Amino acid sequence: MDRILILMDAPDYLMAHNAVQSARQNAAHPNALSFGFTLQEYPDEESNNTMASYGALFIPMAEGSIWAEMEQLWAGEEYVLMANPAMRFARGWDKALLRALRSCHSGQMLTCALTGLLPMAGDPLDAVYAVGADQFLHDGTLTFQRGMPMRYAAKPEAGPFLNPSFCFAPSGFFRALARGGDAPLFLRAFQEGWSLYTLHRPCIHLQWETPVEPVTVPAQCDADDAFFRRFGVSLDGRNLSPQSRRGLQRKDCNPPKRYPLRLSLSERWRRLCHWCSHLLTRPSKKVTPLCVTLVTPEMPEDTLVWLQQLAGLRNLPLMAYAPAQLKRQLVDFLPDVYDLKARHTMELPGQPMEAVLPLSRAALLCAARDRMLSPSHCIWVDPDCVRYPVFSEAFIDWEPICTDKIVIAMVNGQPDTTMFSVPERMVLPLANDLQARALALLTQRGQLPAEAELWATVIRENPDWFSLQVMPEPRQLFTCICKV
């Protein structure tokens, strides 16, 4: 039986108690678990007795990180899980982690570690995200973001970065990094010859978000050339590759070519049930959406991959505007592509088309509406509004977002304009309102407003126009209409 040491840093034991109980109750082999804590204060008598009842070790008033204190809490366990109090564990999580770790490619010896950004409870995607790079700041600080979600991944995928609050590996990994100096953990792992993999299926969920803290990368790094060859990231030059922003080692981001058979059967059944339930619906009451997008030369190279996936989905009528030089790249998989003209954008005197494009989503919906005979709704979709694999035969149910109001997602109190739905009768009023307010702010300030500010103003002044869908992350409104 493989023993697992669960390490956790917490202000006090009570903060960690629910996570500990969840781990013990849902483990396939609870007797193989042991626990170690770094606490910011001495435990009270009740907490001390609770920890003693299952043999937990703890370091009160801890000054160093739990990674540095690992060996003081280790008692020879074969594996270590670096955990945090926000975690709640699924049944059989210990077997799932061991199985996933052993499926990683590591040669003759197991020199791999599992990591990733775990999903929140109730996350619409319910997928582990790779740890992606966000940007290098001027002082050498590297910030992180949610990378590619491991949706439909058959096994863990290699990547460059580590989430310090979730990591599962042989104990030798943690012992090596505890003695690794001041370099960031991901870099010490690379220098010690360990490979980092993103867990492909969630067996742990979070009750609250635990973002990856920024790290300072040394100005001179001995491993820079090797790290660049493997991940395309120049640590000395402060340059990030597209795959590092996704948190992956592989360069491509193509969706899987094969999906489980059960998906095909379940989606066909959903489509049949929907068709039967709407058999007697009058034509005037049926939802006939038109999706509109914009492609520009400045977009990242991954954008066309995600747009091609979007264009290949059934029951998703898609129209695109693009500069003339890009049309040839698009027409092979998206026939309805039209030249982008200045008349299609918001009309603001003295402003070039490039400046008003970010504010012109509703104006483009107006231009597109006139090309289709009476769509019931016009739906804006960014070309990369879905940055995860979607089953090509997925059933899309438009009714949750095609209502009598404008449906848009709100993320952290801000409107997410990567996708929104507008009833046909409201397309022109929305575009006119946005243009009038943008013109007023331009006249008042002498510069264009930010898109988020402009939309927030329109939503605040016209609350009866909108149905706001609260989402944990951007680009998740699509999950309301497509589950797979």
Secondary structure, DSSP 8 states (H G I E B T S, - for coil): ---EEEEEEESSHHHHHHHHHHHHHH-S-GGGEEEEEEESS---HHHHHHHHHTT-EEETT--S-TTTTHHHH--S-SEEEEE-TTEEE-TTHHHHHHHHHHTS--TTS--EEEE-B--BTT-SS---EEEEEEEE-TTSEEEEEEEEE-TT-SS-EEES---TTSEEEEHHHHHHHHTS-SS-HHHHHHHTT-EEEE-SS-SEEESS------EE--SS-TTHHHHHHHHS-BTTTTB--HHHHHT-SSS-----S---HHHHHHHHHHHHHHHHHTTT--GGGS--EEEEEE--TTS-TTHHHHHHHHHTSTT--EEEEE-HHHHHHHTTT---EEE--GGGS---TT--HHHHGGG-HHHHHHHHHTTSS--SEEEEE-TTS--S---TT-----TTT-SSSEEEEEETTEEEEEEEEEEGGGHHHHHHHHHHHHHHHHHHHSS---HHHHHHHHHHH-GGGEEEEE-SSSS-GGGGT---
